[in-house]
Amino acid sequence: MPKKFLIIRLSSIGDIIQCMPTVDAIKNKYPDSEIHWFARKDMSSFLAMDSRIDKIWGFDRKDGFKGIIKQAKELKKEEYDFVYDAHSNIRSNILKFYLLPFFRRLRKKKPAYTLRSKERLKRVLLFKFGINKFPKPFKGMESYLNPLKKLGLSDFTRHYKDWQFPKEYSKKFEDLLNEDKTICIVPSANWEMKRWPVSHWRDLITELKDYKFNILAGPDDHFCEEIEKVASDRVTNLAGKTSLLESCYIVSKSQIVISADTGFMHAADLFNTKCIALIGPTAFGYPTGKNVEVMEVNIDCRPCTKDGRGKCKQSIWQKCMVDITAKQVAEKVRKA
């Protein structure tokens, strides 16, 4: 019988995307396997991009712990051969309580199980004491793949290219994506400290006078209007105008993407889209693919944060991002 897998990763956008190559690893060894994924309901659209995922279990946070217990009981009926906890939080632990044999001596029975550890001690050493025991650079996709070795999976080659998007997207975004010398820029991020300065984005557009730009950002990112004003004839501001899935489609079809450590940078990595990644204070944002080029500056205090939260220790705030200049990025674009 075909092997049956359950992947548990509830959120966030960047982590879901970085975890998705686990499907390749499973299919490389078990082509006929059945793959289920347990995720937060609002993350389901990303997973639906991969037709190899047979079932997506969407968890609604409004349902609380009663809801997750109810779903755990349903999951147990599936009789999985393998369970991969790629999240390691309270909710995933509740699921494992129902899915895995309670007594250690019974764990030789299915399902086989592996965990992506958050390595909390190493995090404390890094962010509290500045002692970095993580791989340098820390590549998120690899960190999701390595625990699969415990399940006997070792071929991490990525073959999949048949990403599934609604057919109407091709016509809806045709005018934005079919012109030569068009760049997709992602100036936003959840936390301001890992954003490239707005003034640098403005300077980049001024530098690259023969290029057009599509801005991807959220509805509250009003600073994108300042970027657009530099050259409104060459800049299309899509901030708040596209869904997350539509934004992923634009990334997948773009000629080149420029982004800091964001979910869309990792999407470019997943889709094998050319990308320039502007990496500053964060520890876990490095891409894996050959088509993503990292730009960074060497400062002793880097990395200083998991996701962009915290305080900058430099006299020039956000120096690790400020020192990546628009001229340097423009030069990379011209060579891409």
C-alpha positions in Angstrom: 0.0 0.0 0.0 1.1 3.6 -0.6 2.8 5.3 2.3 0.8 8.0 4.1 2.4 11.2 5.4 1.2 14.0 7.7 3.1 17.3 7.8 2.3 19.7 10.6 3.2 23.3 10.0 0.5 25.8 10.8 2.0 29.1 9.8 3.5 31.6 8.9 3.7 32.4 5.2 7.5 32.3 5.1 7.7 29.1 7.1 5.0 27.4 5.2 6.8 28.2 1.9 10.2 27.1 3.3 8.7 23.8 4.5 7.1 23.0 1.1 10.2 21.3 -0.4 9.5 18.5 2.1 6.9 17.3 -0.4 9.8 16.8 -3.0 11.7 14.7 -0.5 8.8 12.5 0.2 7.9 12.0 -3.5 11.5 11.3 -4.4 11.4 8.2 -2.3 7.7 7.3 -2.3 6.2 8.5 -5.7 2.9 7.0 -4.9 2.6 8.3 -1.3 -0.4 10.2 0.0 0.5 13.5 1.7 -1.7 15.4 4.1 -0.8 18.8 5.6 -2.2 20.4 8.8 -2.0 24.2 8.6 -3.8 27.3 9.8 -6.9 27.8 7.6 -5.7 31.1 6.2 -2.5 29.4 5.0 -4.3 26.8 2.9 -4.2 28.7 -0.4 -0.4 28.5 -0.5 -0.4 24.7 0.0 -3.0 24.3 -2.7 -0.3 25.6 -5.2 1.2 22.1 -4.9 -1.2 19.5 -6.4 0.9 16.7 -4.9 -0.6 17.5 -1.5 -3.6 15.3 -1.3 -5.4 16.8 1.6 -5.1 20.1 3.5 -6.4 20.2 7.1 -7.3 23.8 7.8 -7.4 24.8 11.4 -9.4 27.8 12.4 -8.0 29.7 15.3 -11.5 30.7 16.4 -12.2 27.1 17.2 -9.6 27.1 20.0 -8.3 24.0 21.7 -11.6 22.2 21.4 -11.4 22.5 17.7 -7.9 21.2 17.5 -8.7 18.2 19.7 -11.7 17.4 17.5 -9.4 17.5 14.4 -6.8 15.4 16.2 -9.3 12.7 16.7 -10.2 12.8 13.0 -6.5 12.7 12.0 -6.0 9.6 14.1 -8.5 7.8 11.9 -6.2 8.3 8.9 -3.6 5.9 10.3 -0.6 7.7 9.0 2.7 5.9 8.4 4.8 9.0 9.0 4.2 12.2 11.0 6.5 15.2 10.7 6.0 18.0 13.3 7.6 20.9 11.5 6.1 23.4 13.9 6.8 22.3 17.5 4.3 24.3 19.5 1.3 23.7 21.8 -1.1 22.9 19.0 1.2 20.5 17.3 1.9 18.8 20.7 -1.9 18.3 21.1 -2.0 16.6 17.7 0.9 14.3 18.6 -0.7 13.3 21.9 -3.5 11.7 19.9 -1.5 10.5 16.9 1.6 8.9 18.5 1.8 6.0 21.0 2.0 7.4 24.5 4.5 4.9 25.8 8.0 5.0 24.3 8.2 1.2 24.0 5.2 1.3 21.6 6.7 3.9 19.3 8.2 1.2 17.0 4.7 0.9 15.7 3.4 3.3 13.1 3.4 6.2 12.7 7.1 6.9 12.4 7.8 10.4 13.7 10.3 13.2 13.4 10.5 16.7 14.7 12.0 20.0 13.6 13.4 21.3 16.8 13.4 25.1 17.4 16.7 24.7 19.3 15.6 27.1 22.0 18.9 27.0 23.9 20.8 28.1 20.8 18.3 30.9 20.3 18.9 32.1 23.9 22.7 32.0 23.4 22.4 34.0 20.1 19.8 36.6 21.0 20.7 37.1 24.7 24.5 36.6 24.6 25.5 37.0 21.0 26.9 33.5 20.8 25.9 31.9 17.5 25.9 28.1 17.4 23.6 27.9 14.4 24.9 27.1 10.9 26.3 30.1 9.0 24.4 31.0 7.0 21.2 29.4 8.4 19.1 28.3 5.5 15.5 27.8 6.4 14.6 25.3 3.7 17.5 23.0 4.7 16.4 23.2 8.4 13.0 21.8 7.3 14.5 19.0 5.2 17.2 17.7 7.6 14.8 16.2 10.1 13.4 14.0 7.3 16.6 11.9 7.4 15.2 10.3 10.5 12.4 8.9 8.3 14.9 7.6 5.8 14.5 10.4 3.3 17.7 11.8 1.9 17.1 12.9 -1.7 16.1 16.6 -1.4 16.3 17.3 -5.2 13.5 19.7 -6.2 11.8 18.8 -9.5 8.4 20.3 -9.2 7.4 23.2 -11.4 3.7 22.7 -12.0 2.5 25.3 -9.5 -1.3 25.6 -9.5 -2.9 29.1 -9.7 -6.4 30.1 -10.8 -6.4 30.3 -14.6 -7.8 33.9 -14.6 -4.5 35.2 -13.1 -2.7 35.0 -16.4 -5.1 37.4 -18.0 -5.5 39.6 -14.9 -1.8 40.3 -14.6 -0.8 40.0 -18.2 0.0 43.7 -18.6 2.2 43.8 -15.5 4.3 40.7 -16.3 4.8 40.6 -20.0 6.9 43.7 -20.4 10.7 43.5 -20.6 12.8 45.0 -17.8 10.1 44.8 -15.1 11.1 44.2 -11.5 8.9 43.0 -8.6 9.9 44.8 -5.4 8.8 43.8 -1.9 9.5 46.9 0.4 7.4 45.7 3.3 8.0 43.1 6.1 6.2 42.4 9.3 8.9 44.1 11.4 10.4 47.4 10.3 14.0 46.7 11.4 14.4 44.2 8.5 13.0 46.5 5.8 15.3 48.2 3.4 14.8 52.0 3.9 12.2 53.7 1.8 14.7 56.3 0.6 16.8 53.4 -0.8 13.9 52.1 -2.8 13.3 55.5 -4.2 17.0 55.8 -5.1 16.9 52.4 -6.8 14.0 53.4 -9.0 15.9 56.6 -9.9 19.0 54.6 -10.7 17.2 52.1 -13.0 15.5 54.6 -15.3 14.9 52.1 -18.0 13.1 49.6 -15.7 9.5 49.3 -14.6 8.5 48.2 -11.1 5.6 46.3 -9.5 5.3 46.9 -5.7 3.9 44.0 -3.5 2.9 45.1 0.0 0.0 45.0 2.4 -3.0 47.4 2.7 -1.4 49.3 5.6 1.9 49.9 3.9 1.2 53.5 3.0 4.9 54.3 2.7 4.7 52.5 -0.7 3.0 55.7 -2.0 6.3 57.5 -1.4 8.1 55.0 -3.5 5.5 55.2 -6.3 5.8 59.0 -6.5 9.4 58.8 -7.7 8.3 57.6 -11.1 4.5 56.9 -11.2 4.7 56.3 -14.9 7.1 53.3 -14.3 5.9 52.1 -10.9 2.7 50.1 -10.3 1.8 50.2 -6.6 -0.1 46.9 -5.8 0.0 47.5 -2.0 -3.3 46.1 -0.6 -4.6 45.3 -4.1 -3.6 41.6 -4.4 -4.3 38.6 -2.3 -1.5 36.6 -0.9 -2.0 33.9 -3.5 -2.1 36.6 -6.3 1.1 38.0 -4.9 2.7 34.6 -5.1 1.6 34.3 -8.7 3.3 37.6 -9.5 6.5 36.5 -7.8 6.4 33.2 -9.7 6.1 35.0 -13.1 8.4 37.9 -12.4 11.7 38.4 -14.2 13.4 39.4 -11.0 12.3 40.0 -7.4 14.0 42.3 -4.9 13.1 41.7 -1.3 14.3 41.6 2.3 13.7 38.6 4.5 10.0 38.1 3.6 7.7 35.3 2.7 7.8 36.5 -0.9 11.6 36.2 -1.0 11.2 32.6 0.0 8.5 32.2 -2.6 10.9 33.4 -5.2 13.4 30.8 -3.9 10.7 28.1 -4.1 9.6 29.0 -7.6 13.3 29.3 -8.8 12.6 33.0 -9.8 15.7 35.3 -10.0 15.8 37.3 -6.8 18.1 39.7 -4.9 17.7 39.1 -1.1 18.6 42.0 1.1 19.5 40.3 4.4 20.1 42.4 7.5 19.4 41.7 11.2 17.5 38.4 11.0 19.1 35.0 11.7 17.0 32.6 9.8 16.1 34.2 6.4 18.8 32.9 4.1 17.6 31.3 0.8 18.7 28.0 -0.6 18.4 28.2 -4.4 21.0 29.2 -6.9 18.8 31.9 -8.4 18.6 34.0 -5.2 21.6 36.2 -4.6 22.2 37.5 -1.1 23.3 41.0 -0.4 24.5 41.8 3.1 27.1 43.8 5.1 29.5 42.3 7.6 28.8 43.8 11.1 29.7 42.0 14.3 26.2 42.4 15.8 24.5 40.5 13.0 22.3 38.5 13.3 20.5 40.1 16.3 16.9 39.0 15.9 14.8 36.1 14.9 12.3 38.0 12.8 13.0 41.8 13.0 11.7 42.5 16.5 14.0 44.2 19.0 16.4 47.1 19.2 19.2 48.1 17.0 22.6 48.5 18.9 24.2 50.6 16.2 24.5 54.4 16.4 23.0 54.4 12.9 19.7 52.7 13.3 19.4 49.7 11.0 23.0 50.1 9.8 23.1 46.5 8.4 20.3 47.5 5.9 21.3 51.1 5.4 24.7 50.2 4.2 23.3 48.1 1.3 23.2 51.0 -1.2 20.8 51.5 -4.1 23.8 51.7 -6.5 25.0 48.3 -5.4 21.6 46.7 -5.9 21.2 48.5 -9.3 24.5 47.0 -10.4 23.3 43.5 -9.4 20.1 44.0 -11.4 21.9 45.1 -14.5 24.1 41.9 -14.3 21.2 39.6 -13.6 
